[in-house]
Amino acid sequence: MTLDSRRGMGLVLVAAMLWGSTGTAQSFAPVGLSSAWVGALRLLVAGGFFVAWLAGTQPQALSRAALARLPWRDVAGAAACMGLYNLCFFAGVREAGVALGTALAIGSAPVWAGLMQWGLMGRRPPARWWLGAMIAVVGVGLMGDIEPASAEPPFLEGWRLAFGGALLCLLAGASYAAYALIAKRMTARAAPAPVTTAVFVGAALVALPAAGLLDGLPSLAHAAASGGHGSALGVAGLVLAWLGVVSTGLAYLLFNHGLRAVSGASAVALALAEPVTAVMLAVTLVGETLSSTVWVGLVMVLAGLMMVIRAESRGLPAA
């Protein structure tokens, strides 16, 4: 293993850990800021970060001629997928809990990607790939034994809440899988940095009006106009700064640089640090209680996804 490959894997691992902080950071957002607005404003901050970074490092990429050469059809598709992912992920995590929500969204993404790859590209995963996927799915089911730190609702009401959140997180996983497949094709035709910037700016333009339609203006804006809840606005700003700049902008920069020296299969394996990080943060910072069943489920998710990655790297042709 060369020094470059070790450095690349380290960058991908740090990026995955930053992604894993997303759900926990959102849990600290003030109550007045809805999940839809958290996701939309996160994309807006991330888009601004990418534009500033690109302007400082590759200003020629922002010229009219360079922008005209971008694969805008793929950019639009990827932006729509990223916008939908953010809206579903934040709403699902708020309802299902940080640990379960993140595990469902991230854990289901490889399975969705395999199904889409098979259905759209005709690349059928081998049997051992599906075995790993089923182990991961069972593990995710076991991870549903999570008790939020807040006051517990009646059993049936809590079950419905978790079920709705789980569906949103599964939709988030499907959206992310579609984004990844589009992004893979897109970056083969254009430099990663400019298309990534275009995607996140476009995703913000999709998510902001969607948040307005779903939830209206953020209630914190009304509080600010009346001169109240200044501390809530400050907390909201800190949360959005972390989500947009650190867990999205910086994380994707680290991930893209790491991919220069790491294979795609290894990068996906290292990205499993995301749900692991989310579980650790959910326990230590949010106060979620994890039973022994949850820990068994977590191990099964990781083991199953590792089998999926190994099977794909050995049994499927490179895209």
PAKOLKOL-281620 format. One record per residue (C-alpha): x, y, z. Coordinates in Angstrom, 3 decimals. Each point is the difference from the previous one (the first is absolute). Layout:
- X, Y, Z
...
This chain:
- 0.000, 0.000, 0.000
- 1.524, 3.302, -1.091
- 0.088, 3.233, 1.957
- -2.462, 1.558, -2.469
- -2.516, -2.813, 0.455
- 0.222, 0.245, 3.806
- -0.490, 3.755, -0.217
- -2.954, -0.464, -2.371
- -1.700, -2.479, 2.318
- 0.561, 2.348, 2.915
- -1.704, 2.850, -1.872
- -2.978, -2.201, -0.911
- -0.282, -1.223, 3.597
- -0.028, 3.558, 1.376
- -2.616, 0.983, -2.611
- -2.219, -2.917, 1.035
- 0.309, 0.961, 3.657
- -1.021, 3.564, -0.846
- -3.028, -1.341, -1.892
- -0.866, -2.026, 3.081
- -0.367, 3.191, 2.044
- -2.848, 1.277, -2.198
- -2.907, -1.564, 1.865
- 1.354, 0.940, 3.428
- 0.632, 3.603, -1.051
- -3.561, 0.256, -1.312
- -1.334, -1.228, 3.355
- 1.440, 3.136, 1.639
- -1.856, 2.327, -2.381
- -2.670, 2.142, 1.731
- -3.537, -1.365, -0.108
- -1.193, 2.927, -2.127
- 2.211, -1.074, -2.911
- -1.744, -2.821, -1.855
- 1.759, -3.004, -1.498
- -0.746, 1.216, -3.524
- 1.621, 3.366, 0.719
- 3.020, -1.596, 1.692
- 0.628, -2.096, -3.126
- -0.608, 2.881, -2.406
- 2.142, 2.517, 1.863
- 2.757, -2.582, 0.353
- 0.112, -0.290, -3.786
- -0.011, 3.777, -0.373
- 2.975, 0.354, 2.370
- 1.812, -2.891, -1.713
- -0.639, 1.534, -3.428
- 1.455, 3.294, 1.169
- 3.008, -1.814, 1.430
- 0.660, -1.835, -3.268
- -0.334, 3.194, -2.075
- 2.438, 1.827, 2.295
- 2.441, -2.909, -0.058
- -0.180, -0.296, -3.786
- 0.431, 3.768, -0.431
- 3.106, -0.117, 2.164
- 1.603, -3.082, -1.529
- -1.315, -0.305, -3.580
- -1.513, 3.363, -1.007
- 0.138, -0.936, -3.674
- -2.566, -2.726, 0.708
- -2.592, 2.694, 0.685
- 0.340, 1.623, -3.421
- -2.957, -0.052, -2.372
- 1.833, -2.259, -2.456
- 0.929, -2.522, 2.717
- -3.527, -0.065, 1.395
- -1.440, -0.559, -3.482
- 2.075, -3.182, -0.331
- -1.460, -1.619, 3.106
- -2.364, -2.984, -0.511
- -3.029, 1.938, 1.154
- -2.512, -2.833, -0.445
- 1.954, -2.147, 2.436
- 0.572, 2.997, 2.277
- -3.756, 0.618, 0.160
- -0.707, -3.657, 0.776
- 2.671, -0.176, 2.686
- -1.196, 3.272, 1.551
- -3.585, -1.269, 0.165
- 1.173, -3.225, 1.666
- 2.153, 1.882, 2.519
- -2.845, 2.388, 0.814
- -2.424, -2.894, 0.550
- 2.602, -1.847, 2.077
- 0.413, 2.954, 2.366
- -3.735, 0.582, 0.432
- -0.695, -3.691, 0.715
- 3.093, -0.596, 2.134
- -0.517, 2.840, 2.455
- -3.732, -0.657, 0.353
- 0.607, -3.738, 0.427
- 2.762, 0.431, 2.579
- -2.156, 2.380, 2.047
- -2.815, -2.586, 0.126
- 1.900, -3.300, 0.183
- 2.985, 1.130, 2.102
- 3.603, 0.772, -0.901
- 1.444, -3.502, 0.212
- -2.825, -1.893, -1.736
- -0.640, 2.729, -2.559
- 3.627, 0.275, -1.089
- 0.446, -3.774, -0.065
- -3.078, -0.419, -2.203
- 0.923, 2.780, -2.420
- 3.654, -0.950, -0.367
- -0.458, -3.738, 0.437
- -2.668, -0.243, -2.675
- 1.914, 2.053, -2.587
- 2.236, -2.895, -1.202
- -3.049, -2.243, -0.390
- -1.853, 2.685, -1.977
- 3.114, 0.552, -2.115
- 0.232, -3.717, -0.760
- -3.640, -0.166, -1.057
- 0.310, 3.117, -2.162
- 3.242, -1.251, -1.494
- -1.676, -3.299, -0.869
- -3.212, 1.507, -1.343
- 1.454, 2.957, -1.904
- 3.428, -1.268, -1.041
- -0.506, -3.760, -0.174
- 2.827, -0.681, 2.479
- -1.461, -2.661, 2.302
- 1.819, -0.402, 3.329
- 1.105, -3.571, 0.856
- -1.733, -2.185, 2.588
- 2.481, 0.827, 2.779
- -0.803, 3.684, -0.549
- -3.666, -0.636, 0.743
- 0.914, -2.143, 3.034
- 1.936, 2.906, 1.457
- -2.856, 2.362, -0.790
- -2.516, -2.223, 1.817
- 2.265, -0.233, 3.065
- 0.214, 3.778, 0.033
- -3.790, 0.341, -0.316
- -0.550, -2.355, 2.967
- 2.569, 1.979, 1.957
- -1.831, 3.237, -0.745
- -3.186, -1.609, 1.281
- 1.725, -0.880, 3.266
- 1.272, 3.557, 0.277
- -3.608, 1.170, 0.261
- 0.145, -0.731, 3.751
- 0.984, 3.607, 0.833
- -1.596, 2.202, 2.635
- 0.231, 3.774, -0.614
- 1.283, 2.172, 2.847
- -3.227, 2.055, -0.008
- -3.145, -0.991, 1.846
- -1.385, -3.252, -1.353
- -3.377, 0.193, -1.784
- -2.614, -2.749, 0.233
- 1.174, -3.197, -1.656
- -2.222, 0.111, -3.083
- 0.637, 3.701, -0.647
- 3.759, -0.510, 0.341
- -0.108, -2.983, -2.354
- -1.819, 2.015, -2.655
- 2.461, 2.865, 0.403
- 3.005, -2.304, -0.380
- -1.602, -1.779, -2.972
- -0.635, 3.254, -1.844
- 3.516, 1.176, 0.759
- 1.406, -3.329, -1.195
- -1.797, 0.333, -3.345
- 1.390, 3.507, -0.465
- 3.507, -1.240, 0.782
- -0.359, -2.857, -2.499
- -1.092, 2.533, -2.632
- 3.047, 2.067, 0.955
- 2.194, -3.059, -0.599
- -1.566, -0.538, -3.426
- 0.506, 3.665, -0.889
- 3.635, -0.155, 1.016
- 0.559, -3.193, -2.008
- -1.479, 1.657, -3.096
- 2.188, 3.051, 0.619
- 3.115, -2.181, 0.235
- -0.740, -1.778, -3.295
- -0.615, 3.315, -1.780
- 3.092, 1.568, 1.582
- 2.178, -2.905, -1.142
- -1.066, 0.550, -3.602
- 0.213, 3.766, 0.370
- 3.543, 0.134, 1.352
- 1.161, -2.212, -2.858
- -0.940, 2.856, -2.362
- 1.081, 3.036, 2.046
- 2.337, 0.995, 2.840
- -1.442, -0.949, 3.431
- 0.318, 3.420, 1.701
- -2.054, 2.107, -2.453
- -2.773, -2.579, -0.382
- -0.175, -0.507, 3.764
- -0.386, 3.754, 0.461
- -2.732, 0.133, -2.632
- -1.801, -2.943, 1.565
- -0.085, 1.475, 3.500
- -1.078, 3.437, -1.203
- -2.731, -1.656, -2.062
- -1.035, -2.195, 2.944
- -0.415, 3.112, 2.156
- -2.189, 1.573, -2.684
- -2.170, -3.142, 0.092
- -0.135, -0.387, 3.771
- -0.693, 3.631, 1.000
- -3.357, 0.388, -1.813
- -0.926, -3.547, 1.023
- 0.590, 0.892, 3.655
- -2.105, 3.132, -0.451
- -2.862, -1.996, -1.494
- 0.167, -2.644, 2.715
- 0.502, 2.174, 3.084
- -0.323, 3.660, -1.000
- 2.542, 2.482, 1.335
- 2.123, -1.199, 2.940
- -1.644, 1.001, 3.267
- 3.395, 1.175, 1.222
- -0.168, 2.770, -2.572
- -3.178, 1.294, 1.618
- 1.643, -0.253, 3.417
- 2.943, 2.043, -1.230
- -2.309, 2.646, -1.458
- -1.693, 0.412, 3.366
- 3.340, 0.242, 1.781
- -0.276, -3.308, 1.842
- 1.802, -3.326, 0.092
- 3.410, 1.447, -0.783
- 1.713, -3.010, 1.555
- -2.066, -2.357, -2.174
- 1.124, 1.886, -3.098
- 3.608, -0.274, 1.139
- -0.294, -3.743, 0.539
- -1.698, -0.401, -3.372
- 2.845, 1.891, -1.676
- 2.630, -2.198, 1.635
- -1.852, -3.178, -0.950
- -0.411, 1.114, -3.615
- 3.643, 1.080, -0.203
- 1.114, -3.446, 1.167
- -2.409, -1.822, -2.311
- 0.784, 2.084, -3.086
- 3.709, 0.739, 0.345
- 1.349, -2.968, 1.963
- -2.221, -3.068, -0.429
- -0.767, 0.814, -3.652
- 2.542, 2.361, -1.575
- 3.193, -1.072, 1.769
- -1.073, -3.645, 0.082
- -0.579, -0.165, -3.758
- 3.302, 1.766, -0.673
- 1.865, -2.545, 2.149
- -1.875, -2.883, -1.610
- 0.739, 1.177, -3.545
- 3.691, 0.459, 0.769
- 0.146, -3.411, 1.678
- -1.519, -1.681, -3.055
- 3.108, 0.937, -1.991
- 1.953, -2.714, 1.833
- -2.732, -2.407, 1.174
- -2.104, -2.406, -2.039
- -3.750, 0.463, -0.065
- -0.606, -3.216, 1.981
- 2.433, 1.041, 2.736
- -1.570, 3.469, 0.177
- -3.471, -1.509, 0.504
- 1.362, -2.318, 2.716
- 1.601, 2.906, 1.851
- -3.212, 2.002, -0.346
- -1.613, -2.537, 2.366
- 1.593, 2.094, 2.730
- -2.969, 2.333, -0.541
- -2.746, -2.087, 1.667
- 2.478, -1.165, 2.633
- 0.803, 3.634, 0.789
- -3.701, 0.866, 0.047
- -0.698, -2.751, 2.540
- 2.878, 1.077, 2.234
- -1.089, 3.637, -0.104
- -3.639, -0.954, 0.578
- 1.012, -1.781, 3.203
- 2.543, 2.501, 1.338
- -1.494, 3.352, -1.033
- -3.706, -0.483, -0.725
- -0.646, -2.499, 2.788
- -1.624, -2.755, -2.062
- -0.003, -3.381, 1.753
- 1.316, -2.993, -1.936
- -0.737, -3.513, 1.196
- 2.133, -3.070, -0.638
- -2.325, -0.818, -2.899
- 0.917, 3.294, -1.653
- 3.687, -0.754, 0.307
- -0.543, -3.436, -1.568
- -1.925, 1.682, -2.802
- 2.779, 2.518, -0.522
- 2.568, -2.786, -0.328
- -2.268, -1.823, -2.483
- -0.447, 3.183, -2.063
- 3.728, 0.549, -0.195
- 0.719, -3.676, -0.749
- -2.709, -0.177, -2.662
- 1.104, 3.178, -1.733
- 3.601, -1.196, 0.043
- -1.179, -3.151, -1.798
- -1.841, 2.156, -2.527
- 3.109, 2.056, -0.665
- 2.272, -3.034, -0.351
- -2.463, -1.763, -2.276
- -0.399, 3.063, -2.197
- 3.743, 0.560, -0.270
- 0.611, -3.647, -0.924
- -3.069, -0.929, -1.970
- -1.060, 3.115, -1.909
- 1.799, 1.739, -2.854
- 1.160, 3.525, 0.647
- -2.447, 2.677, -1.076
